[in-house]
Amino acid sequence: MKSREKEALIIRQANRASAVGKLMLGEYDDWYDFLKADIEDLESLPRRMLKARKSDIKKRLSGEIGKFCGKNFVGMNQPKLSSLYERIKADRGLEMSLECFEVEFAKIKTEVLRGHPKHATVEISLWGLKFKYPEHFFANDIVESLTIIQRTEENLDSFKEKNHAKLKDEAENLSKLLSEHFFASRICILCCFNLVEAFLNGLAWDFSKDEKKMLALSNNQKKIIQDGSIRNKLLKYPDIIGGSQLWTEQDDPVKSFLEKVKPYRDSLVHPSPFSAPEKFGGYDKLQYLYRIDAEKAKDTVSIITKLIQALMEHIYGQEAKQPEWFQDFTQAVKFT
């Protein structure tokens, strides 16, 4: 390789690495600016300019890149960032599991993760470096459903004092409000159940990555970790993952979840004129489906919030900082 080509390669690698850092920080407004790091014809630049650019990299840019890597990663360097640039450039963004990202590129520092779980997906786009995972999605869905419930409740209040004749005149508006109201109530209960299941499955996945801990489990415990019922997960995970029993099936909030939340969720996911089998409660599924309203939705939110908080404190310790997604969620649902 000629000296001119070597200098161009050094400059291009540094430019790519710098571009990835800026992209992660959300400093680009379009992909063209990001791609400039790779499309500039460096080989055609005058030798004097090449030497000046190379000197700037040594004096300034390499230090900035190193500082960025040290602040956000463990084991990241300029060549790895340049390699990451190629992956991002191919699809105008990157989406890959945190596990794969850390194997291929570098470990992301704990303070950057801010409590996002190990099973999160890394997303790099014009919006910067983000993390996504089911718990966050379902938590946001619950908050949105509660917002709709609150709005429709306030609007429905204006109909309470009107006589039936007046209600008939406004039947279309009333019907639309009620439709939104009960839709949000049903969605809220579904997402609450899904949030609990996603949280439990996330705990199991994280635990399963520790081979030493998995080898210490009995076959039955391994089966529960890999594919247990929601009841077994709630009752057994605290012991298997947390190291000690937290509660029994008769303790709140487990009892509330199994007796109040699960039947309503099951009536939504498995709607049927047939009653549930006697061993699963023997309740009328359609009756449960028709009874879902805002009060039950809000009660469900309260139950699952206490449930998840108790599990977190048991497994991570009462003094451990709660993950950012759960802090945001509990703050947002306070109005319930």
C-alpha positions as CSV (number, residue, x, y, z in Angstrom):
1,M,0.0,0.0,0.0
2,K,1.4,3.4,-1.0
3,S,2.0,6.0,1.7
4,R,-0.8,8.2,0.3
5,E,-3.2,5.3,0.5
6,K,-2.1,4.5,4.1
7,E,-2.7,8.1,5.1
8,A,-6.1,8.2,3.4
9,L,-7.0,4.9,5.3
10,I,-6.0,6.3,8.6
11,I,-8.1,9.5,8.0
12,R,-11.1,7.5,6.7
13,Q,-11.1,5.1,9.7
14,A,-10.9,8.1,12.1
15,N,-13.7,9.9,10.2
16,R,-15.9,6.8,10.3
17,A,-15.3,6.3,14.0
18,S,-16.1,9.9,14.7
19,A,-19.2,9.7,12.6
20,V,-20.5,6.7,14.6
21,G,-19.9,8.6,17.9
22,K,-21.8,11.6,16.6
23,L,-24.6,9.4,15.3
24,M,-25.0,7.7,18.7
25,L,-25.2,11.1,20.3
26,G,-28.0,12.1,17.9
27,E,-25.9,14.9,16.3
28,Y,-27.0,14.2,12.6
29,D,-30.2,15.3,11.0
30,D,-29.8,13.3,7.8
31,W,-27.9,10.3,6.5
32,Y,-26.0,12.2,3.9
33,D,-24.0,14.0,6.6
34,F,-23.2,10.7,8.2
35,L,-22.1,9.2,4.9
36,K,-19.7,12.0,4.2
37,A,-17.1,10.2,6.3
38,D,-16.9,7.5,3.7
39,I,-17.6,9.2,0.4
40,E,-14.9,11.8,0.4
41,D,-12.2,11.1,-2.2
42,L,-9.2,11.4,0.2
43,E,-6.7,9.7,-2.2
44,S,-7.1,12.7,-4.6
45,L,-6.3,15.3,-2.0
46,P,-3.0,17.2,-2.2
47,R,-0.2,15.5,-0.1
48,R,0.1,18.6,2.1
49,M,-3.6,18.4,3.0
50,L,-3.4,14.7,3.7
51,K,-0.6,15.2,6.1
52,A,-2.5,18.1,7.8
53,R,-5.6,15.9,8.2
54,K,-3.5,13.0,9.6
55,S,-1.8,15.4,12.0
56,D,-5.2,16.6,13.2
57,I,-6.3,13.1,13.9
58,K,-3.2,12.5,16.1
59,K,-3.5,15.8,18.0
60,R,-7.3,16.1,18.4
61,L,-9.7,13.5,16.8
62,S,-8.1,10.3,18.2
63,G,-8.2,11.8,21.7
64,E,-11.9,12.7,21.3
65,I,-12.7,9.3,19.9
66,G,-10.8,7.6,22.8
67,K,-12.7,9.8,25.3
68,F,-16.0,8.8,23.8
69,C,-15.1,5.1,23.8
70,G,-13.9,5.3,27.4
71,K,-17.0,7.1,28.6
72,N,-19.5,4.8,27.0
73,F,-17.9,1.3,26.4
74,V,-15.5,-1.2,27.8
75,G,-13.1,-2.4,25.1
76,M,-14.3,-0.2,22.2
77,N,-11.7,1.5,20.0
78,Q,-11.3,3.3,16.8
79,P,-11.1,0.3,14.5
80,K,-14.2,-1.3,16.1
81,L,-16.1,2.0,15.6
82,S,-15.0,2.1,12.0
83,S,-16.3,-1.5,11.6
84,L,-19.5,-0.5,13.2
85,Y,-19.8,2.3,10.7
86,E,-19.9,-0.2,7.9
87,R,-22.7,-2.1,9.6
88,I,-24.7,1.0,10.1
89,K,-24.1,2.3,6.6
90,A,-25.4,-0.8,4.9
91,D,-29.0,-0.4,6.3
92,R,-29.0,3.3,7.3
93,G,-29.1,2.2,10.9
94,L,-28.5,-0.7,13.2
95,E,-30.7,-3.1,15.2
96,M,-29.2,-6.0,17.0
97,S,-29.4,-7.7,20.4
98,L,-27.3,-6.2,23.2
99,E,-25.8,-9.7,23.6
100,C,-24.6,-9.8,20.0
101,F,-23.5,-6.2,20.0
102,E,-21.3,-6.7,23.0
103,V,-19.7,-9.9,21.5
104,E,-19.0,-8.3,18.2
105,F,-18.1,-4.7,19.2
106,A,-17.8,-3.9,22.9
107,K,-19.5,-4.0,26.3
108,I,-21.7,-1.0,27.0
109,K,-21.1,0.6,30.3
110,T,-23.7,0.2,33.1
111,E,-24.3,3.9,33.4
112,V,-25.1,4.1,29.7
113,L,-27.6,1.1,30.0
114,R,-29.4,2.9,32.9
115,G,-31.0,-0.3,34.0
116,H,-32.1,-1.5,30.5
117,P,-32.1,-5.3,30.7
118,K,-29.5,-7.7,29.1
119,H,-32.1,-8.9,26.6
120,A,-32.6,-5.4,25.2
121,T,-32.1,-4.7,21.5
122,V,-29.6,-2.0,20.6
123,E,-30.9,0.5,18.1
124,I,-28.7,3.1,16.4
125,S,-30.4,5.7,14.1
126,L,-30.7,9.4,13.5
127,W,-32.3,9.5,17.0
128,G,-29.1,8.3,18.5
129,L,-28.3,5.2,20.6
130,K,-31.5,3.7,22.0
131,F,-32.5,0.4,23.6
132,K,-35.8,-1.3,23.2
133,Y,-37.4,-4.3,24.9
134,P,-40.9,-5.7,25.6
135,E,-41.2,-4.3,29.1
136,H,-40.8,-0.8,27.9
137,F,-43.3,-1.2,25.1
138,F,-46.0,-2.7,27.3
139,A,-45.4,-0.1,30.1
140,N,-45.9,2.7,27.6
141,D,-49.0,1.0,26.2
142,I,-50.5,0.8,29.7
143,V,-49.8,4.5,30.3
144,E,-51.4,5.4,26.9
145,S,-54.5,3.3,27.7
146,L,-54.9,5.0,31.1
147,T,-54.6,8.4,29.4
148,I,-57.5,7.4,27.1
149,I,-59.5,6.1,30.0
150,Q,-59.0,9.3,32.0
151,R,-60.0,11.5,29.0
152,T,-63.1,9.4,28.2
153,E,-64.2,9.4,31.8
154,E,-64.0,13.1,32.0
155,N,-66.0,13.4,28.8
156,L,-68.6,10.8,29.9
157,D,-69.2,12.8,33.1
158,S,-71.0,15.4,31.0
159,F,-73.7,12.8,30.0
160,K,-74.5,11.7,33.6
161,E,-77.1,14.4,34.3
162,K,-78.9,14.2,31.0
163,N,-82.2,12.4,30.6
164,H,-82.7,9.5,28.3
165,A,-84.3,11.5,25.6
166,K,-81.3,13.8,25.5
167,L,-78.9,10.9,25.4
168,K,-80.7,9.5,22.4
169,D,-80.1,12.8,20.6
170,E,-76.4,12.4,21.3
171,A,-76.2,8.7,20.9
172,E,-73.5,8.8,18.2
173,N,-71.1,10.9,20.4
174,L,-71.9,8.8,23.4
175,S,-71.4,5.5,21.6
176,K,-68.0,6.7,20.3
177,L,-66.9,7.7,23.8
178,L,-68.0,4.4,25.3
179,S,-66.3,2.5,22.5
180,E,-63.0,4.3,23.2
181,H,-63.4,3.9,27.0
182,F,-64.0,0.1,27.0
183,F,-61.4,-0.4,24.2
184,A,-58.7,1.3,26.4
185,S,-59.9,-0.8,29.5
186,R,-59.4,-4.0,27.6
187,I,-56.1,-3.0,26.2
188,C,-54.9,-1.9,29.6
189,I,-55.6,-5.3,31.2
190,L,-54.0,-7.2,28.3
191,C,-50.9,-5.1,28.4
192,C,-50.7,-5.4,32.2
193,F,-50.6,-9.2,31.9
194,N,-48.1,-9.0,29.0
195,L,-45.9,-6.7,31.0
196,V,-45.7,-9.2,33.9
197,E,-45.0,-12.1,31.6
198,A,-42.4,-10.1,29.7
199,F,-40.7,-9.1,33.0
200,L,-40.7,-12.7,34.3
201,N,-39.3,-14.1,31.0
202,G,-36.7,-11.4,30.9
203,L,-35.5,-12.5,34.4
204,A,-35.4,-16.1,33.3
205,W,-33.4,-15.2,30.1
206,D,-30.9,-13.2,32.0
207,F,-30.5,-16.0,34.6
208,S,-30.2,-18.7,31.9
209,K,-27.1,-17.0,30.5
210,D,-25.2,-18.0,33.7
211,E,-24.1,-21.5,32.9
212,K,-22.9,-22.2,36.4
213,K,-26.2,-21.3,37.9
214,M,-28.2,-23.3,35.3
215,L,-26.0,-26.4,36.0
216,A,-26.9,-26.2,39.7
217,L,-30.7,-26.4,39.0
218,S,-32.8,-29.6,39.0
219,N,-34.4,-30.7,35.8
220,N,-37.8,-29.5,37.0
221,Q,-36.3,-26.0,37.8
222,K,-34.7,-25.9,34.4
223,K,-38.1,-26.7,32.8
224,I,-39.7,-23.8,34.8
225,I,-37.0,-21.4,33.7
226,Q,-37.3,-22.4,30.1
227,D,-41.0,-22.8,29.7
228,G,-43.1,-22.7,32.9
229,S,-46.7,-21.6,33.4
230,I,-47.3,-18.0,34.6
231,R,-48.3,-19.4,38.0
232,N,-45.1,-21.4,38.3
233,K,-43.0,-18.5,37.2
234,L,-44.6,-16.2,39.8
235,L,-44.2,-18.7,42.6
236,K,-40.9,-20.3,41.7
237,Y,-38.7,-17.6,40.1
238,P,-38.2,-15.8,43.4
239,D,-36.7,-19.0,44.9
240,I,-34.8,-20.1,41.7
241,I,-33.5,-16.7,40.6
242,G,-33.6,-14.7,43.9
243,G,-32.4,-17.5,46.1
244,S,-35.3,-17.7,48.6
245,Q,-39.1,-18.0,48.7
246,L,-40.9,-14.7,48.4
247,W,-44.6,-15.7,48.7
248,T,-47.2,-18.4,48.3
249,E,-50.2,-18.6,46.0
250,Q,-52.3,-17.2,48.8
251,D,-50.2,-14.1,49.3
252,D,-50.9,-10.7,47.7
253,P,-50.2,-9.7,45.1
254,V,-49.9,-13.2,43.6
255,K,-53.4,-14.1,44.7
256,S,-54.8,-10.9,43.3
257,F,-53.0,-11.4,40.0
258,L,-54.1,-15.0,39.6
259,E,-57.7,-14.5,40.8
260,K,-58.4,-11.0,39.4
261,V,-56.1,-10.3,36.5
262,K,-55.6,-13.7,34.8
263,P,-59.3,-14.6,34.4
264,Y,-60.0,-11.3,32.7
265,R,-56.9,-11.6,30.5
266,D,-57.9,-15.2,29.6
267,S,-61.4,-14.1,28.7
268,L,-59.9,-11.6,26.2
269,V,-57.2,-14.0,24.7
270,H,-59.5,-17.1,24.7
271,P,-63.0,-15.7,24.3
272,S,-65.6,-18.4,24.4
273,P,-69.2,-19.2,25.3
274,F,-67.8,-22.2,27.2
275,S,-67.0,-21.7,30.8
276,A,-63.4,-22.2,32.0
277,P,-62.6,-25.8,33.1
278,E,-63.4,-26.4,36.8
279,K,-59.7,-26.9,37.6
280,F,-59.0,-23.4,36.2
281,G,-61.8,-21.7,38.1
282,G,-64.9,-22.7,36.2
283,Y,-65.8,-19.0,35.6
284,D,-68.0,-17.7,32.7
285,K,-65.6,-16.3,30.2
286,L,-68.1,-14.1,28.4
287,Q,-69.3,-12.6,31.7
288,Y,-65.7,-11.7,32.6
289,L,-65.2,-10.2,29.1
290,Y,-68.3,-8.0,29.4
291,R,-67.5,-6.9,32.9
292,I,-64.2,-5.3,31.9
293,D,-64.3,-1.5,32.6
294,A,-62.0,1.3,33.8
295,E,-62.3,0.4,37.5
296,K,-61.0,-3.1,36.7
297,A,-58.3,-1.8,34.5
298,K,-57.0,0.6,37.1
299,D,-57.1,-2.1,39.8
300,T,-55.1,-4.3,37.5
301,V,-52.4,-1.6,37.1
302,S,-52.1,-1.3,40.8
303,I,-51.8,-5.1,41.3
304,I,-49.1,-5.6,38.6
305,T,-47.1,-2.5,39.8
306,K,-46.9,-4.0,43.3
307,L,-46.1,-7.4,41.9
308,I,-43.2,-6.2,39.8
309,Q,-41.8,-4.0,42.5
310,A,-41.8,-6.8,45.0
311,L,-40.0,-9.1,42.5
312,M,-37.4,-6.4,41.8
313,E,-36.7,-5.8,45.5
314,H,-36.5,-9.5,46.2
315,I,-34.1,-10.4,43.3
316,Y,-32.0,-7.2,43.1
317,G,-32.2,-6.1,46.7
318,Q,-34.3,-3.3,48.3
319,E,-31.5,-0.8,48.0
320,A,-30.9,-1.4,44.3
321,K,-31.9,1.4,42.0
322,Q,-35.0,0.5,39.9
323,P,-34.5,0.4,36.1
324,E,-35.4,3.6,34.3
325,W,-38.3,2.1,32.5
326,F,-40.0,1.1,35.8
327,Q,-39.3,4.5,37.4
328,D,-41.0,6.2,34.5
329,F,-43.9,3.8,34.6
330,T,-44.7,4.1,38.3
331,Q,-44.4,7.9,38.0
332,A,-46.8,8.0,35.0
333,V,-49.5,5.7,36.5
334,K,-49.7,7.6,39.8
335,F,-52.9,9.3,38.7
336,T,-54.7,5.9,38.8
